[in-house]
Amino acid sequence: MKKLLLLLFLSSSLFAQQQGKFEQLGSILPTPNSYRSASGAPGHEYYQQRADYTIKIELNDENQSIKGEETVTYFNNSPDRLTYIWLQLDQNLWKKDSDTKLTATNKMQERMPVSAVEAEVNAFDGGYTISQVKDLMGKDLKYTINKTMMRIDLPTPIGKGQSFSFKVGWSFPINDRMKVGGRSGYEYFKKDDNYLYTIAQFFPRMCAYDDVNGWQHKQFLGTGEFTLIFGNYNVEITVPEDHMVAATGTLQNMKTILNSKQLARYEEAKKSFEQPVIIATQEEALEREKTKKKGKKTWIFKADNVRDFAFATSRKFIWDAMNVKQEDGSTVMAMSMYPKEGNPLWEKYSTKAVAHTLKWYTHYTFSYPYPVAWSINADRIGMEYPMICFNFGRCEEDGTYSQRDKYGMIGVIIHEVGHNYFPMIVNSDERQWSWMDEGLNTFLQYLTEQQWERNYPSRRGPAPFIVPHMATPADEQTPIMVNSENAKQFGNNAYAKPATALNVLRETILGRELFDYSFKEYANRWKMKSPMPADFFRTMEDASAVDLDWFWKGWFFTTDPVDLTIANVKTFKVNPTDPNKRYEIVKAEKESKEEFIGDIRNREQIKQTYSEKDTSLVDFYNSYDGDKPDQIDLNNYEKMVSRLTPEEKKAMETDNFYYELSFENKGGLVMPVILMFKYADGTEEYIKIPAEIWRYNEEKISKVFSRKKEVVEIVLDPYLETADIDRTNNFYPPKKVKSKFEVFKQGSQSQPNPMQRANSISKP
């Protein structure tokens, strides 16, 4: 069924390019029904499944492995009778024969070490070992594993309103994330012989079953992320006794896990709303790194109404926290854990970045509903889960860091903490539509970064930043509305282009007030629910009263770029009807008219004409000026004026300039025509014409403007609002334009960062 859905949207993409740009989306979007309404809101029969988990796991720090067991209670809220259920086995991505490895393309280089070849061909071999699948009575259940999915055949079908409970036991080796990659795994620190674990996708999880896909069990290949359902979690995590653990949910046995000093600091952090309080210090972390105790401790976490669970654990962790008060009066603990290698950068910025993100995402959507928001330092990664995320950002050994490291770290924390809203709360289908979480989140990340600091060096969001991508050949792009695994230029497709589209929609199409209201309406309609693309498109139109079908079609269903051009400009001046005024104009034009070379030479070389010699040849016409009005002309003018209304007299006497502007749509993507008129007196005028001006002709249009002042320059898209890929044709008179794109200074690794340079200069 999912293949059919994908085919539908791919064919719809082609249809969107062939159909008129201003025709309604109509047949492209799914038909509204009782589950999903035409307004974009959940229908009166909307449903979603639920699964509760009780999990016990143990992490082995000696051989880097996990062993666990879970009890799952699955609730069928659908109207359908289910004879089997599907679970995700995401760790099977690491199996040697996984589709991820089989479908990965690679090739030999002329010069490359054998070790690199072996690492590529004989990579980490992991995946689940399933030890048991039983019902609550201990009876074996029949199950089938198909790569990253597992089907359990039910002894008795479960109908609407019924539930089924079962147990699964499993184990798997943890991947070395620094060598083989992955969203989850471990990082080894050779200098102090310690490990830092960021663990996710570690337990068999229920697949989603909904009104659009049925079972969403598209295989996990690594790019398309996760489609999940909400539930309550009780999780016991057994780790070495000197480890610090952060996880989804709230710690239930804090008093037995933390020492008295740490408990007191935690209580202090709950009262601190301005500055983070360090709960587990760097000195304590250094001591734990050295002693490496061999005992075990079990940390118990509880999380309600979340779609997933993840945790981090290490004896290297420093821990700080502060409280955040929300607009509705509720509070959230913003917290960070990080090794000494992250300091001083992390101690200075991480938890404040968490708090800042909660403030501004809440401003644009809804209050954060969970009690905790964690930021965990893990090198070379940015990954999100409910209440916890893993973020890169490290310092040099001397404690300095580059400007890029600083803003990269703040940016990734904002982005990953922001994912709590999309898709952890507004629970979109990541496996199918990456843009619904990455794109929306990147857009909000940009807004939040700009609230952090003026001129914050955001990487994505503003229209000019997407120009290089949209200028690439069409066969190197895919529409935004494409399955996650099939997207070309994934970062641009899932993150940058949709974020830019929303920025254009907010700044240029709807305006901030209408956009913000509509976006917040979407977020609140679908929080703790599972929206699809049509729900977003329809809600934005429903709440704004603006027909946006042309916008969705162009930006989301095609790869057309924006390239509007000023093709021609004609200037007109109304000839006055007053005969005397008209004569003055004609006379002035004749006097300023360029002369024919023969006339000039004749005037100089002909000494005397025949009529000048014989004056009898002169008659009435020798002195007649045919342009000069006579009395009859003047009388006729007076009679005509006497019959005019005051409004007609005013129009007749205008001395306005008239400009006929012709525009061409060379790129294919229709957009508003945005102009800047610059006048001879030094003033300027901003004009925005809605995109609907193209509705009768999508390739060429013209429009006449009447102005009292003389225009000396016209600029199309003067404030870089539309992502126009070629601005050389945006000016009248034409002028050469230099391309300006955001460039980050990147020095070589051997060069000192600016902080190191400054320190070396200051030393005597």
Summary of the structure (lengths in Angstrom):
residues: 764
radius of gyration: 34.9
end to end distance: 71.8
largest distance: 134.8
contacts: 2393
relative contact order: 0.09
helix: 34%
strand: 26%
